[in-house]
């Protein structure tokens, strides 16, 4: 069973980041994706008034990227964010962010959440 939810604590966020080999950002919010009660991915992001910056999107299985990113986009939209900017590593996620409506301009991928 796949579950997507906010990370419960900064300690848990740090542990997931360490296990997945990504930089822990203590100043960011995070969602995790779990498969069979085991955290297999994380998305770290920050909200600035009406914009969100997504710094990190990683999962052990590529097919989980879009589910995790969509959940973060829904959270941001529900909280009044108008646009999201993906500024993380694109090497594994470019197809996913394009599928979810992000478009590139000047090296930054942006999606309207309205």
Backbone as CSV, one residue per row, in Angstrom:
resi,resn,N_x,N_y,N_z,CA_x,CA_y,CA_z,C_x,C_y,C_z
1,UNK,0.839,-1.178,0.000,0.000,0.000,0.000,0.885,1.244,0.000
2,UNK,0.521,2.211,-0.814,1.272,3.463,-0.907,0.540,4.547,-0.114
3,UNK,1.311,5.281,0.708,0.775,6.399,1.477,1.660,7.617,1.254
4,UNK,1.028,8.789,1.142,1.758,10.050,1.019,1.255,10.954,2.125
5,UNK,2.186,11.510,2.911,1.784,12.345,4.037,2.925,13.280,4.428
6,UNK,2.594,14.321,5.201,3.663,15.181,5.705,4.612,14.384,6.598
7,UNK,5.866,14.757,6.570,6.845,14.149,7.466,6.511,14.623,8.884
8,UNK,6.545,13.711,9.848,6.088,14.002,11.200,6.986,14.894,12.039
9,UNK,8.298,14.879,11.784,9.221,15.676,12.598,10.481,15.973,11.789
10,UNK,11.238,16.936,12.261,12.513,17.262,11.610,13.488,16.095,11.726
11,UNK,13.436,15.388,12.832,14.309,14.223,13.017,13.983,13.163,11.960
12,UNK,12.696,12.894,11.752,12.309,11.924,10.735,12.720,12.403,9.343
13,UNK,12.541,13.693,9.075,12.936,14.261,7.783,14.436,14.065,7.555
14,UNK,15.232,14.334,8.573,16.679,14.183,8.463,17.069,12.723,8.203
15,UNK,16.406,11.794,8.885,16.706,10.369,8.703,16.354,9.896,7.290
16,UNK,15.209,10.318,6.789,14.810,9.928,5.431,15.797,10.497,4.411
17,UNK,16.159,11.770,4.585,17.118,12.393,3.667,18.451,11.651,3.684
18,UNK,18.932,11.313,4.858,20.218,10.604,4.970,20.134,9.249,4.273
19,UNK,19.046,8.538,4.484,18.905,7.215,3.873,18.816,7.285,2.357
20,UNK,18.203,8.363,1.844,18.057,8.505,0.396,19.214,9.270,-0.250
21,UNK,20.144,9.772,0.566,21.337,10.430,0.048,21.119,11.836,-0.466
22,UNK,20.186,12.573,0.151,19.943,13.960,-0.246,20.194,14.882,0.940
23,UNK,20.425,16.133,0.648,20.681,17.127,1.682,19.423,17.404,2.490
24,UNK,19.540,17.344,3.796,18.456,17.693,4.714,18.361,19.202,4.797
25,UNK,17.178,19.730,4.582,16.950,21.175,4.670,16.043,21.432,5.864
26,UNK,16.632,21.833,6.959,15.877,22.016,8.204,14.844,23.130,8.104
27,UNK,15.025,24.035,7.152,14.113,25.167,7.003,12.975,24.881,6.024
28,UNK,12.817,23.631,5.623,11.789,23.313,4.634,10.712,22.402,5.210
29,UNK,9.567,22.443,4.555,8.499,21.485,4.810,8.828,20.230,4.020
30,UNK,8.212,19.114,4.369,8.504,17.892,3.619,7.312,16.953,3.639
31,UNK,7.125,16.286,2.523,6.176,15.186,2.394,6.988,13.929,2.113
32,UNK,6.466,12.798,2.571,7.125,11.529,2.307,6.144,10.593,1.608
33,UNK,6.692,9.673,0.857,5.889,8.611,0.273,6.379,7.302,0.876
34,UNK,5.438,6.495,1.337,5.771,5.225,1.976,5.099,4.091,1.224
35,UNK,5.814,3.007,1.129,5.285,1.792,0.510,5.412,0.684,1.543
36,UNK,4.290,0.099,1.897,4.264,-0.944,2.936,4.911,-0.454,4.229
37,UNK,4.536,0.764,4.660,4.986,1.391,5.912,6.486,1.700,5.945
38,UNK,7.135,1.762,4.781,8.560,2.064,4.690,8.724,3.314,3.819
39,UNK,9.290,4.392,4.376,9.471,5.640,3.617,10.418,5.400,2.448
40,UNK,9.912,5.606,1.238,10.709,5.351,0.038,10.994,6.619,-0.764
41,UNK,10.511,7.756,-0.293,10.768,8.993,-1.018,10.440,10.203,-0.176
42,UNK,10.967,11.367,-0.618,10.732,12.614,0.103,10.723,13.773,-0.887
43,UNK,9.929,14.778,-0.566,9.914,16.031,-1.318,10.024,17.155,-0.295
44,UNK,11.061,17.981,-0.428,11.273,19.109,0.470,10.955,20.399,-0.276
45,UNK,10.255,21.303,0.393,9.820,22.536,-0.258,9.626,23.638,0.775
46,UNK,9.542,24.843,0.291,9.320,26.009,1.139,8.268,26.887,0.481
47,UNK,7.399,27.479,1.284,6.367,28.386,0.786,6.741,29.812,1.157
48,UNK,6.709,30.695,0.154,6.956,32.125,0.335,5.714,32.853,-0.144
49,UNK,4.868,33.270,0.758,3.633,33.971,0.426,2.829,33.201,-0.613
50,UNK,2.875,33.581,-1.865,2.056,32.942,-2.906,2.859,32.036,-3.832
51,UNK,4.121,31.763,-3.493,4.985,30.905,-4.305,5.563,29.779,-3.450
52,UNK,5.854,28.669,-4.120,6.526,27.557,-3.445,7.769,27.185,-4.238
53,UNK,8.857,26.950,-3.536,10.090,26.452,-4.142,10.256,25.000,-3.718
54,UNK,10.392,24.121,-4.694,10.582,22.703,-4.429,12.058,22.404,-4.659
55,UNK,12.728,21.967,-3.596,14.171,21.773,-3.634,14.587,20.347,-3.929
56,UNK,13.763,19.406,-3.535,14.186,18.011,-3.569,12.987,17.117,-3.833
57,UNK,13.123,16.246,-4.801,12.112,15.228,-5.085,12.872,13.955,-5.410
58,UNK,12.747,12.967,-4.538,13.471,11.715,-4.755,12.633,10.563,-4.206
59,UNK,12.718,9.452,-4.895,12.052,8.230,-4.443,12.851,7.038,-4.944
60,UNK,12.713,5.931,-4.242,13.433,4.727,-4.632,12.926,4.164,-5.957
61,UNK,11.669,4.451,-6.288,11.078,3.976,-7.538,10.586,5.181,-8.337
62,UNK,11.027,5.287,-9.570,10.700,6.454,-10.384,9.208,6.685,-10.565
63,UNK,8.414,5.617,-10.605,6.984,5.796,-10.828,6.290,6.494,-9.655
64,UNK,6.987,6.656,-8.539,6.398,7.315,-7.379,6.608,8.831,-7.378
65,UNK,7.506,9.334,-8.202,7.800,10.773,-8.232,6.545,11.616,-8.442
66,UNK,5.769,11.279,-9.442,4.609,12.112,-9.783,3.558,12.106,-8.677
67,UNK,3.359,10.956,-8.028,2.399,10.908,-6.920,2.824,11.844,-5.797
68,UNK,4.087,11.802,-5.449,4.608,12.624,-4.361,4.553,14.105,-4.722
69,UNK,4.980,14.453,-5.912,4.954,15.853,-6.333,3.529,16.374,-6.415
70,UNK,2.602,15.570,-6.910,1.203,15.998,-7.007,0.632,16.294,-5.626
71,UNK,0.968,15.478,-4.627,0.499,15.713,-3.260,1.033,17.041,-2.717
72,UNK,2.298,17.333,-2.980,2.882,18.601,-2.537,2.209,19.768,-3.249
73,UNK,1.971,19.639,-4.548,1.288,20.699,-5.289,-0.123,20.930,-4.748
74,UNK,-0.838,19.862,-4.413,-2.181,19.996,-3.838,-2.133,20.713,-2.494
75,UNK,-1.171,20.355,-1.638,-1.009,21.016,-0.350,-0.763,22.511,-0.553
76,UNK,0.133,22.836,-1.458,0.462,24.239,-1.717,-0.762,25.002,-2.225
77,UNK,-1.469,24.434,-3.177,-2.661,25.071,-3.730,-3.709,25.298,-2.648
78,UNK,-3.941,24.288,-1.815,-4.914,24.383,-0.729,-4.550,25.513,0.235
79,UNK,-3.257,25.814,0.369,-2.792,26.858,1.279,-2.547,28.196,0.589
80,UNK,-3.147,28.398,-0.578,-3.125,29.701,-1.231,-1.933,29.991,-2.112
81,UNK,-1.096,29.016,-2.352,0.060,29.219,-3.223,-0.430,29.270,-4.668
82,UNK,0.074,30.232,-5.428,-0.366,30.411,-6.810,0.553,29.757,-7.833
83,UNK,1.842,29.621,-7.496,2.760,28.981,-8.437,3.854,28.233,-7.682
84,UNK,4.327,27.159,-8.319,5.397,26.344,-7.749,6.586,26.371,-8.693
85,UNK,7.785,26.414,-8.116,9.026,26.456,-8.884,9.879,25.261,-8.475
86,UNK,10.260,24.451,-9.447,11.136,23.320,-9.149,12.568,23.760,-9.382
87,UNK,13.353,23.794,-8.304,14.735,24.268,-8.416,15.725,23.205,-7.942
88,UNK,15.268,21.964,-7.924,16.121,20.860,-7.510,16.802,20.194,-8.692
89,UNK,17.416,19.058,-8.418,18.099,18.258,-9.426,17.077,17.682,-10.404
90,UNK,17.277,17.929,-11.677,16.332,17.477,-12.705,16.661,16.106,-13.279
91,UNK,17.788,15.544,-12.933,18.282,14.361,-13.633,17.309,13.189,-13.646
92,UNK,16.511,13.036,-12.614,15.579,11.903,-12.577,14.124,12.315,-12.685
93,UNK,13.817,13.595,-12.590,12.416,14.009,-12.447,11.866,14.858,-13.592
94,UNK,12.663,15.126,-14.591,12.225,16.046,-15.645,10.931,15.594,-16.317
95,UNK,10.799,14.313,-16.628,9.566,13.826,-17.249,8.359,14.054,-16.346
96,UNK,8.528,13.786,-15.073,7.434,13.942,-14.118,6.984,15.394,-14.012
97,UNK,7.920,16.318,-13.859,7.496,17.712,-13.684,6.840,18.256,-14.952
98,UNK,7.270,17.788,-16.106,6.617,18.209,-17.336,5.213,17.620,-17.434
99,UNK,5.033,16.370,-17.021,3.699,15.743,-17.016,2.729,16.497,-16.120
100,UNK,3.247,17.081,-15.034,2.395,17.784,-14.085,2.266,19.276,-14.388
101,UNK,2.666,19.683,-15.570,2.396,21.049,-16.020,3.473,22.077,-15.775
102,UNK,4.645,21.675,-15.347,5.737,22.628,-15.194,6.313,22.942,-16.568
103,UNK,6.679,24.196,-16.771,7.348,24.574,-18.009,8.614,25.346,-17.664
104,UNK,9.610,25.236,-18.531,10.924,25.825,-18.275,11.025,27.230,-18.856
105,UNK,11.560,28.136,-18.045,11.873,29.483,-18.508,13.111,29.936,-17.750
106,UNK,14.151,30.288,-18.502,15.408,30.757,-17.914,15.994,29.762,-16.905
107,UNK,15.852,28.469,-17.188,16.446,27.444,-16.354,15.640,27.059,-15.124
108,UNK,14.457,27.649,-14.951,13.605,27.339,-13.792,12.293,26.774,-14.299
109,UNK,11.884,25.647,-13.738,10.603,25.035,-14.093,9.525,25.567,-13.165
110,UNK,8.428,26.068,-13.751,7.358,26.699,-12.987,6.003,26.129,-13.395
111,UNK,5.114,26.023,-12.431,3.746,25.567,-12.704,2.762,26.476,-11.982
112,UNK,1.729,26.878,-12.681,0.649,27.625,-12.061,-0.228,26.655,-11.275
113,UNK,-0.608,27.025,-10.080,-1.457,26.172,-9.249,-2.889,26.697,-9.183
114,UNK,-3.214,27.635,-10.063,-4.580,28.181,-10.063,-5.443,27.496,-11.097
